[in-house]
């Protein structure tokens, strides 16, 4: 009987310590820090790649994309002139986080009427 109790306590202790996270952040903090520390084209591209990986890994791990990630990726797409992709990611941000709609709407309004070399 004591062995059963000890096993149950051990199982409870270890399952209580197991952490689950709602989001997959990947290497976002380090990537953003490195970019802001030295704002070069190379560091920006590394940061964008890090964001792309977060989006893909979140889907693979069945976790929500963290707040602001779609929006940031959309912003970088807009900066590159890829307006349809920017709009797509802005819409994804609003769909996943409706509370961001006012902020994202300001960014969407910056997208020119004539889109991408049309």
C-alpha positions in Angstrom: 0.0 0.0 0.0 2.8 2.4 0.8 4.5 1.7 -2.5 1.3 2.6 -4.3 1.1 5.8 -2.4 4.7 6.7 -3.2 4.3 5.9 -6.9 1.1 8.1 -7.0 2.9 11.0 -5.3 5.9 10.7 -7.7 3.5 10.8 -10.7 1.7 13.8 -9.3 4.9 15.7 -8.6 6.3 15.1 -12.1 3.0 15.8 -13.9 2.6 19.0 -11.8 6.0 20.2 -13.0 5.3 19.6 -16.7 4.8 23.0 -18.4 2.8 23.5 -21.5 2.9 26.7 -23.4 0.2 28.2 -25.5 2.7 29.7 -28.0 5.8 28.7 -29.8 8.2 31.7 -29.6 11.3 29.9 -31.1 14.3 32.2 -31.1 12.3 35.4 -31.3 13.9 37.3 -28.4 17.5 36.7 -29.5 16.7 37.3 -33.1 15.0 40.7 -32.4 17.7 41.7 -30.0 20.4 41.0 -32.5 18.6 42.9 -35.2 18.0 45.9 -32.9 21.5 45.8 -31.6 22.9 46.2 -35.1 20.3 47.1 -37.7 21.8 45.6 -40.8 20.1 44.0 -43.9 21.7 40.7 -42.9 20.3 40.8 -39.3 16.9 41.9 -40.6 16.8 38.9 -43.0 17.8 36.6 -40.1 15.0 38.0 -38.0 12.5 37.6 -40.8 13.6 34.0 -41.3 13.2 33.5 -37.5 9.6 34.8 -37.8 8.9 32.5 -40.7 10.2 29.5 -38.7 8.0 30.5 -35.7 4.9 30.5 -38.0 5.8 27.1 -39.5 6.8 25.5 -36.2 3.7 26.8 -34.5 1.5 25.1 -37.0 3.6 21.9 -36.8 3.4 21.9 -33.0 -0.3 22.7 -33.1 0.3 25.9 -31.1 -1.0 29.4 -31.6 1.2 31.8 -33.4 2.3 34.3 -30.7 0.6 37.7 -30.6 2.1 40.2 -33.0 4.1 37.7 -35.1 1.7 37.7 -38.1 1.5 41.5 -37.9 5.3 41.9 -37.8 5.7 39.6 -40.7 3.0 41.5 -42.6 4.8 44.8 -41.8 8.1 43.5 -43.2 6.3 42.2 -46.3 4.7 45.6 -46.7 8.2 47.2 -46.5 9.4 45.0 -49.3 6.4 46.0 -51.5 4.6 42.6 -51.2 1.3 44.2 -50.3 -1.0 41.2 -50.9 1.2 39.0 -48.6 1.2 41.9 -46.0 -2.6 42.1 -46.2 -2.9 38.3 -45.8 -0.8 38.4 -42.6 -2.5 41.4 -41.2 -5.8 39.6 -41.7 -4.5 36.5 -39.9 -3.4 38.7 -37.0 -6.9 40.2 -36.7 -8.5 36.8 -37.0 -6.4 35.3 -34.3 -6.2 38.3 -32.0 -9.3 40.5 -32.6 -8.2 43.0 -30.0 -5.3 44.0 -32.3 -7.8 45.2 -35.0 -7.4 48.9 -34.4 -3.6 48.8 -34.6 -3.5 46.5 -37.6 -6.1 48.6 -39.4 -3.7 51.6 -39.3 -1.1 49.4 -41.0 -3.6 48.2 -43.6 -4.4 51.8 -44.4 -0.8 52.3 -45.4 -1.1 49.7 -48.2 -1.3 51.6 -51.5 -4.5 51.2 -53.6 -2.4 50.0 -56.6 -0.8 46.8 -55.4 2.5 45.2 -56.4 3.5 46.3 -59.8 0.0 45.8 -61.2 
